[in-house]
């Protein structure tokens, strides 16, 4: 757990870390202001930035989304898809950003229905993305709760690092880069050193404690 908020201390949280990484690598694929983005579960503060950066933003969520402006006033064309991710239609997009969403696809906190597939359902997200974008080569930056082995408890899930990568590669998304962020983690005691860069963009998963509640935020860049 992170320490209480200190008005004399600031840091970029795990979502900001993902977003900064995403914008950095997506620029390799073209001018962002000319690109159409598929946002899956992105936080509102970052969605606001994406609307100011990209030409068009498709935002997929199960949660009611209220913006402080009309569609006509939006900096970019905004298309809201308030529906189950697995029912999304084909979309002509150039890139994908997802904030800590895919590992939640088998819990019910955000309106998902119980599924007999259980913990396997999140691994189907990659195949669904391929169905959405078609054969087009589309870069995707995705963050999830992750560890070496998958785990599920109290309607929360973290995924297996290797199985998650394998699911994307099977769907035709090659892994380009990844890192782990220890600052926002579960079951791992917070240490001040977790604010350091080597723990914010680490290449190493935590040592196994045997607890199903241990996870870190994994950030993945596929294309």
VOGU-3710 file (C-alpha; in Angstrom, 3 decimals, decimal comma):
1> xxxxxxxxxx> 0,000/0,000/0,000  1,142/3,544/-0,705  1,706/5,957/2,187  -0,912/8,659/2,946  -0,996/11,625/0,586  1,592/14,264/1,456  0,992/17,737/0,008  4,776/18,208/-0,197  5,305/15,011/-2,177  4,109/14,147/-5,673
11> xxxxxxxxxx> 4,568/11,191/-7,984  3,176/9,847/-11,239  0,922/6,898/-10,446  0,761/3,599/-12,318  -1,853/4,863/-14,793  0,286/7,891/-15,620  3,292/5,627/-16,055  1,329/3,528/-18,548  0,045/6,578/-20,384  3,486/8,202/-20,714
21> xxxxxxxxxx> 4,903/4,928/-22,038  2,020/4,540/-24,498  2,363/8,014/-25,980  6,121/7,554/-26,253  5,971/4,308/-28,252  2,913/5,174/-30,345  4,753/8,179/-31,792  6,991/5,672/-33,551  3,999/4,745/-35,709  3,062/8,197/-36,936
31> xxxxxxxxxx> 1,766/11,607/-35,949  -0,684/11,111/-33,068  -2,877/13,994/-34,221  -3,587/12,015/-37,386  -4,377/8,737/-35,632  -7,561/7,091/-34,396  -7,285/5,535/-30,921  -9,207/2,698/-29,283  -9,212/3,368/-25,542  -10,255/0,401/-23,389
41> xxxxxxxxxx> -11,056/1,384/-19,826  -8,693/4,366/-19,798  -9,039/6,663/-16,791  -10,918/9,917/-17,375  -7,929/12,190/-16,722  -5,974/10,379/-19,429  -8,967/10,164/-21,749  -9,113/13,973/-21,583  -5,482/14,093/-22,722  -6,125/11,614/-25,524
51> xxxxxxxxxx> -8,991/13,751/-26,816  -6,564/16,678/-27,023  -3,878/14,607/-28,775  -5,517/12,151/-31,191  -7,708/12,839/-34,223  -10,383/10,407/-33,056  -10,985/8,416/-29,867  -13,170/5,331/-29,502  -13,671/4,683/-25,789  -14,881/1,244/-24,668
61> xxxxxxxxxx> -16,279/0,877/-21,156  -19,139/-0,677/-19,209  -19,327/2,385/-16,978  -21,515/5,410/-17,647  -19,221/8,135/-18,970  -19,981/11,847/-18,630  -17,821/14,459/-20,349  -17,701/18,195/-19,460  -18,421/19,193/-23,064  -20,717/18,253/-25,926
71> xxxxxxxxxx> -19,519/16,046/-28,792  -19,361/19,164/-30,965  -17,020/20,825/-28,453  -14,711/17,828/-28,137  -11,119/18,459/-29,300  -11,261/15,153/-31,184  -14,049/13,076/-32,622  -15,315/11,031/-29,673  -17,179/7,742/-30,031  -18,408/6,112/-26,815
81> xxxxxxxxxx> -18,950/2,339/-26,772  -20,691/1,667/-23,468  -20,993/-2,071/-23,862  -19,324/-5,394/-23,151  -15,862/-5,374/-24,729  -16,552/-8,713/-26,403  -19,506/-7,221/-28,299  -17,522/-4,374/-29,880  -17,832/-4,143/-33,684  -14,996/-3,912/-36,184
91> xxxxxxxxxx> -13,315/-0,499/-35,941  -10,925/1,389/-38,204  -8,380/2,458/-35,564  -4,624/3,035/-35,715  -3,623/2,232/-32,124  -4,863/0,878/-28,785  -4,355/1,923/-25,162  -5,881/-0,043/-22,278  -5,489/0,887/-18,613  -5,730/-2,054/-16,192
101> xxxxxxxxxx> -8,902/-3,387/-17,815  -8,339/-6,814/-19,339  -7,697/-8,660/-16,066  -11,106/-7,391/-14,827  -13,095/-9,099/-17,579  -14,086/-12,065/-15,413  -15,153/-10,141/-12,294  -18,496/-8,408/-11,761  -17,396/-5,056/-10,292  -17,997/-3,132/-13,524
111> xxxxxxxxxx> -21,034/-4,985/-14,807  -19,453/-8,078/-16,306  -21,600/-11,184/-16,122  -20,363/-14,370/-14,490  -18,855/-16,710/-17,055  -18,093/-20,413/-16,965  -14,738/-19,503/-18,524  -13,735/-17,854/-15,269  -10,140/-16,704/-15,190  -9,574/-17,730/-18,808
121> xxxxxxxxxx> -11,858/-15,000/-20,154  -9,289/-12,152/-19,882  -6,882/-14,066/-22,117  -9,497/-13,905/-24,894  -9,110/-10,116/-25,082  -6,229/-10,370/-27,548  -8,255/-12,439/-30,030  -11,120/-9,965/-29,704  -8,762/-7,064/-30,434  -7,660/-8,865/-33,582
131> xxxxxxxxxx> -11,297/-9,262/-34,591  -11,892/-5,539/-33,955  -8,927/-4,242/-35,984  -8,834/-6,980/-38,627  -5,534/-7,780/-40,336  -4,279/-4,221/-39,950  -0,976/-3,876/-38,063  -1,992/-1,903/-34,983  0,254/-1,090/-31,996  -1,270/-1,740/-28,577
141> xxxxxxxxxx> -0,124/-0,651/-25,119  -1,856/-2,576/-22,359  -1,502/-2,616/-18,576  -2,751/-5,433/-16,348  -2,345/-6,833/-12,852  0,202/-9,622/-13,306  2,601/-12,096/-11,747  4,316/-15,326/-12,796  1,173/-17,301/-12,080  -2,431/-16,170/-12,356
151> xxxxxxxxxx> -4,540/-15,717/-9,252  -8,129/-14,877/-8,334  -9,564/-13,754/-4,993  -12,404/-11,537/-3,720  -13,657/-10,871/-7,268  -10,181/-9,684/-8,308  -7,819/-11,313/-10,774  -4,198/-11,036/-11,822  -2,930/-12,773/-14,929  0,062/-14,934/-15,802
161> xxxxxxxxxx> 2,823/-12,954/-17,547  3,700/-15,779/-19,948  0,096/-16,765/-20,730  -0,860/-13,132/-21,404  2,005/-12,668/-23,865  1,217/-16,011/-25,524  -2,425/-14,984/-26,043  -1,386/-11,786/-27,837  1,236/-13,525/-29,953  -1,318/-16,149/-30,982
171> xxxxxxxxxx> -3,583/-13,286/-32,096  -0,812/-11,812/-34,240  0,443/-9,110/-31,859  4,205/-9,408/-31,383  5,711/-8,320/-28,066  7,956/-5,268/-28,516  8,594/-4,203/-24,916  7,322/-4,595/-21,354  8,030/-3,551/-17,784  6,600/-3,924/-14,280
181> xxxxxxxxxx> 5,562/-1,121/-11,918  5,936/-1,988/-8,233  4,475/1,253/-6,895  0,877/0,176/-7,425  0,869/-3,471/-6,365  -1,117/-5,949/-4,330  0,098/-8,089/-1,456  3,601/-6,614/-1,652  4,590/-4,336/1,272  5,337/-0,819/0,094
191> xxxxxxxxxx> 8,950/0,303/0,319  10,261/3,810/-0,330  12,618/2,411/-2,960  9,567/1,527/-5,071  9,444/5,208/-6,078  12,791/4,740/-7,843  12,942/4,294/-11,599  14,285/0,742/-11,372  11,050/-0,304/-9,641  8,724/1,840/-11,781
201> xxxxxxxxxx> 10,005/0,250/-15,004  11,454/-3,021/-13,794  12,118/-6,030/-16,004  11,825/-8,415/-13,054  8,708/-9,889/-11,485  8,686/-10,084/-7,673  10,011/-13,150/-5,931  7,226/-15,639/-5,315  5,767/-15,600/-1,800  3,250/-18,339/-2,509
211> xxxxxxxxxx> 0,345/-15,954/-1,941  -2,365/-15,679/-4,642  -2,792/-12,010/-3,713  0,657/-10,810/-4,858  0,789/-8,831/-8,103  2,367/-5,828/-9,806  1,257/-3,724/-12,766  2,557/-5,120/-16,027  2,862/-2,786/-19,012  3,086/-4,337/-22,479
221> xxx> 3,725/-2,929/-25,945  2,560/-5,183/-28,767  2,451/-4,681/-32,509
//
